[in-house]
């Protein structure tokens, strides 16, 4: 089990940027694939981006390609989500997650979750 803590959310205007961070409390951080998910009011939680154990493979959902970038620093036990050109449609609670078996979009098979950080984009 790994404990996760997100930070970096806030209120921004459309076209602005935010960088989310997720700090993990585990000595085996490099063994986990890491992911970012988001959930808007009245909507199901959806996959945003994922990154492999070493950072050599990433996947980003089509709607945020070219705007969002996921990265990790295993020495710091931290994963990041850089979000540029934000739109009101990006407004949601963003969650960090960890999984031992690789990147997938299904929320039910991710092992551990953070508590989330609110991102609000004004128009």
VOBA-1610 file (N, C-alpha, C; in pm, whole numbers, padded with zeros to 5 digits, always signed):
BEGIN
Unk+00083-00118+00000Unk+00000+00000+00000Unk+00088+00125+00000Unk+00044+00225-00075Unk+00117+00350-00084Unk+00022+00465-00054Unk+00067+00559+00026Unk-00011+00678+00057Unk+00027+00790-00039Unk-00074+00861-00090Unk-00055+00963-00191Unk-00117+01094-00145Unk-00052+01205-00178Unk-00101+01337-00140Unk-00083+01433-00256Unk-00195+01484-00311Unk-00191+01578-00422Unk-00180+01722-00372Unk-00123+01807-00456Unk-00117+01949-00429Unk-00105+02024-00561Unk-00129+02155-00558Unk-00111+02238-00674Unk-00237+02284-00743Unk-00353+02239-00697Unk-00478+02283-00756Unk-00510+02426-00719Unk-00614+02481-00782Unk-00654+02617-00754Unk-00748+02671-00858Unk-00770+02801-00854Unk-00857+02871-00947Unk-00772+02947-01048Unk-00796+02921-01176Unk-00723+02989-01282Unk-00820+03033-01391Unk-00778+03130-01471Unk-00857+03174-01585Unk-00831+03084-01705Unk-00927+03078-01794Unk-00909+03002-01917Unk-00783+03046-01989Unk-00708+02949-02039Unk-00581+02976-02103Unk-00462+02970-02011Unk-00486+02962-01882Unk-00379+02958-01785Unk-00322+02819-01766Unk-00228+02807-01671Unk-00158+02681-01646Unk-00153+02650-01498Unk-00146+02521-01468Unk-00123+02472-01333Unk-00031+02351-01341Unk+00045+02328-01235Unk+00125+02208-01223Unk+00086+02136-01094Unk+00028+02018-01109Unk-00011+01937-00996Unk+00104+01845-00956Unk+00116+01822-00826Unk+00217+01731-00773Unk+00150+01625-00688Unk+00207+01506-00686Unk+00159+01397-00604Unk+00278+01334-00535Unk+00283+01346-00404Unk+00391+01289-00324Unk+00349+01154-00269Unk+00434+01054-00284Unk+00406+00918-00241Unk+00491+00880-00121Unk+00429+00809-00028Unk+00499+00761+00091Unk+00520+00610+00078Unk+00628+00573+00012Unk+00665+00433-00005Unk+00811+00426-00049Unk+00880+00321-00005Unk+01019+00302-00046Unk+01029+00225-00177Unk+00916+00180-00230Unk+00912+00109-00356Unk+00837+00187-00463Unk+00848+00319-00460Unk+00776+00406-00552Unk+00804+00371-00698Unk+00928+00336-00730Unk+00965+00309-00868Unk+00900+00184-00923Unk+00841+00100-00840Unk+00772-00021-00886Unk+00630+00005-00934Unk+00578+00124-00911Unk+00439+00157-00941Unk+00426+00237-01069Unk+00330+00198-01152Unk+00280+00291-01252Unk+00196+00397-01180Unk+00201+00519-01228Unk+00129+00629-01166Unk+00033+00691-01266Unk-00079+00741-01214Unk-00178+00801-01302Unk-00247+00920-01240Unk-00308+00999-01327Unk-00394+01109-01286Unk-00534+01086-01342Unk-00634+01107-01258Unk-00774+01098-01294Unk-00843+01226-01253Unk-00963+01248-01305Unk-01039+01365-01265Unk-01188+01332-01261Unk-01261+01406-01178Unk-01403+01386-01164Unk-01473+01521-01151Unk-01559+01551-01246Unk-01638+01673-01243Unk-01772+01645-01176Unk-01839+01747-01124Unk-01970+01726-01059Unk-02068+01656-01151Unk-02131+01551-01101Unk-02229+01477-01177Unk-02172+01384-01281Unk-02040+01371-01287Unk-01975+01287-01387Unk-01897+01174-01320Unk-01869+01068-01396Unk-01785+00960-01348Unk-01639+01002-01351Unk-01561+00940-01263Unk-01418+00965-01264Unk-01357+00912-01393Unk-01269+00990-01456Unk-01212+00952-01583Unk-01060+00961-01581Unk-01000+00875-01661Unk-00855+00872-01675Unk-00806+00994-01749Unk-00697+01052-01701Unk-00637+01168-01766Unk-00501+01133-01827Unk-00412+01076-01747Unk-00278+01045-01794Unk-00214+00940-01705Unk-00120+00863-01762Unk-00048+00762-01687Unk+00098+00757-01729Unk+00182+00704-01640Unk+00324+00694-01665Unk+00377+00564-01605Unk+00468+00498-01677Unk+00520+00368-01636Unk+00619+00381-01521Unk+00668+00265-01472Unk+00759+00261-01358Unk+00879+00353-01375Unk+00941+00348-01491Unk+01063+00422-01515Unk+01039+00558-01579Unk+00917+00585-01621Unk+00888+00708-01692Unk+00910+00699-01841Unk+00948+00581-01891Unk+00977+00564-02031Unk+00855+00554-02120Unk+00740+00531-02063Unk+00616+00519-02140Unk+00508+00602-02073Unk+00440+00683-02151Unk+00330+00765-02100Unk+00210+00753-02192Unk+00093+00783-02136Unk-00029+00785-02213Unk-00117+00897-02162Unk-00173+00975-02254Unk-00259+01088-02221Unk-00387+01076-02303Unk-00502+01101-02239Unk-00628+01091-02311Unk-00634+01194-02423Unk-00709+01161-02526Unk-00711+01243-02647Unk-00751+01388-02621Unk-00843+01410-02530Unk-00896+01544-02509Unk-00795+01642-02449Unk-00684+01590-02393Unk-00585+01678-02332Unk-00448+01665-02397Unk-00437+01586-02504Unk-00309+01572-02574Unk-00262+01707-02626Unk-00134+01733-02608Unk-00078+01860-02650Unk-00090+01969-02547Unk-00171+01948-02443Unk-00188+02046-02336Unk-00136+01997-02201Unk-00155+01867-02173Unk-00115+01810-02044Unk+00006+01720-02063Unk+00097+01721-01966Unk+00215+01636-01967Unk+00233+01572-01830Unk+00251+01441-01827Unk+00277+01370-01702Unk+00425+01335-01695Unk+00481+01345-01576Unk+00621+01310-01554Unk+00638+01260-01411Unk+00753+01199-01383Unk+00780+01151-01248Unk+00926+01167-01214Unk+00953+01179-01085Unk+01088+01187-01032Unk+01096+01083-00922Unk+01151+00967-00954Unk+01154+00857-00858Unk+01243+00887-00737Unk+01345+00969-00756Unk+01430+01006-00644Unk+01355+01089-00541Unk+01251+01160-00584Unk+01170+01242-00494Unk+01035+01179-00461Unk+01009+01059-00513Unk+00881+00991-00491Unk+00763+01081-00530Unk+00773+01144-00646Unk+00673+01242-00686Unk+00637+01226-00833Unk+00509+01243-00863Unk+00460+01246-01001Unk+00394+01381-01024Unk+00405+01433-01146Unk+00356+01565-01179Unk+00258+01560-01296Unk+00171+01658-01300Unk+00085+01680-01415Unk+00091+01828-01450Unk+00158+01859-01560Unk+00164+01996-01610Unk+00044+02019-01701Unk-00037+02119-01670Unk-00159+02147-01743Unk-00150+02287-01802Unk-00153+02295-01933Unk-00146+02423-02004Unk-00274+02445-02084Unk-00297+02569-02123Unk-00414+02606-02204Unk-00542+02551-02146Unk-00562+02573-02018Unk-00677+02519-01948Unk-00807+02582-01998Unk-00912+02502-01998Unk-01046+02545-02037Unk-01144+02513-01924Unk-01262+02575-01924Unk-01362+02542-01821Unk-01398+02394-01818Unk-01384+02324-01930Unk-01414+02181-01934Unk-01313+02099-01854Unk-01201+02157-01817Unk-01102+02089-01734Unk-01133+02098-01585Unk-01234+02174-01548Unk-01271+02189-01408Unk-01313+02056-01348Unk-01248+02016-01240Unk-01275+01887-01176Unk-01188+01874-01053Unk-01216+01772-00974Unk-01124+01728-00871Unk-01027+01630-00936Unk-00898+01655-00921Unk-00796+01572-00981Unk-00735+01481-00876Unk-00727+01351-00909Unk-00678+01249-00818Unk-00552+01183-00872Unk-00461+01156-00784Unk-00342+01078-00813Unk-00367+00933-00774Unk-00315+00838-00852Unk-00334+00697-00824Unk-00208+00618-00855Unk-00196+00500-00791Unk-00081+00412-00809Unk-00128+00271-00840Unk-00053+00200-00925Unk-00086+00064-00966Unk+00040-00014-00994Unk+00041-00142-00951Unk+00159-00226-00967Unk+00171-00290-01104Unk+00066-00292-01184Unk+00063-00375-01304Unk+00056-00298-01434Unk+00082-00170-01432Unk+00090-00094-01555Unk-00027+00001-01576Unk-00018+00080-01680Unk-00116+00186-01707Unk-00242+00128-01769Unk-00357+00161-01711Unk-00488+00128-01766Unk-00581+00244-01738Unk-00693+00250-01811Unk-00789+00357-01793Unk-00898+00324-01692Unk-00916+00198-01660Unk-01021+00154-01568Unk-00986+00195-01425Unk-01069+00279-01365Unk-01043+00327-01230Unk-01045+00216-01126Unk-01121+00109-01150Unk-01142+00005-01050Unk-01020-00081-01023Unk-00923-00080-01111Unk-00806-00167-01094Unk-00682-00091-01046Unk-00696+00035-01014Unk-00586+00109-00953Unk-00587+00084-00803Unk-00469+00067-00745Unk-00455+00015-00610Unk-00475+00119-00500Unk-00419+00236-00518Unk-00420+00338-00413Unk-00450+00475-00473Unk-00517+00558-00392Unk-00563+00688-00437Unk-00531+00797-00336Unk-00503+00916-00387Unk-00496+01033-00302Unk-00635+01089-00277Unk-00643+01196-00199Unk-00771+01255-00163Unk-00822+01357-00264Unk-00739+01396-00358Unk-00780+01486-00464Unk-00745+01631-00438Unk-00734+01708-00546Unk-00713+01851-00540Unk-00803+01919-00643Unk-00870+02026-00602Unk-00968+02093-00687Unk-00899+02183-00789Unk-00938+02169-00915Unk-00896+02258-01021Unk-01020+02324-01078Unk-01026+02456-01074Unk-01138+02532-01126Unk-01087+02631-01230Unk-01144+02625-01349Unk-01104+02713-01459Unk-01221+02804-01492Unk-01201+02932-01477Unk-01306+03030-01505Unk-01302+03072-01651Unk-01418+03115-01701Unk-01429+03158-01840Unk-01419+03308-01854
//
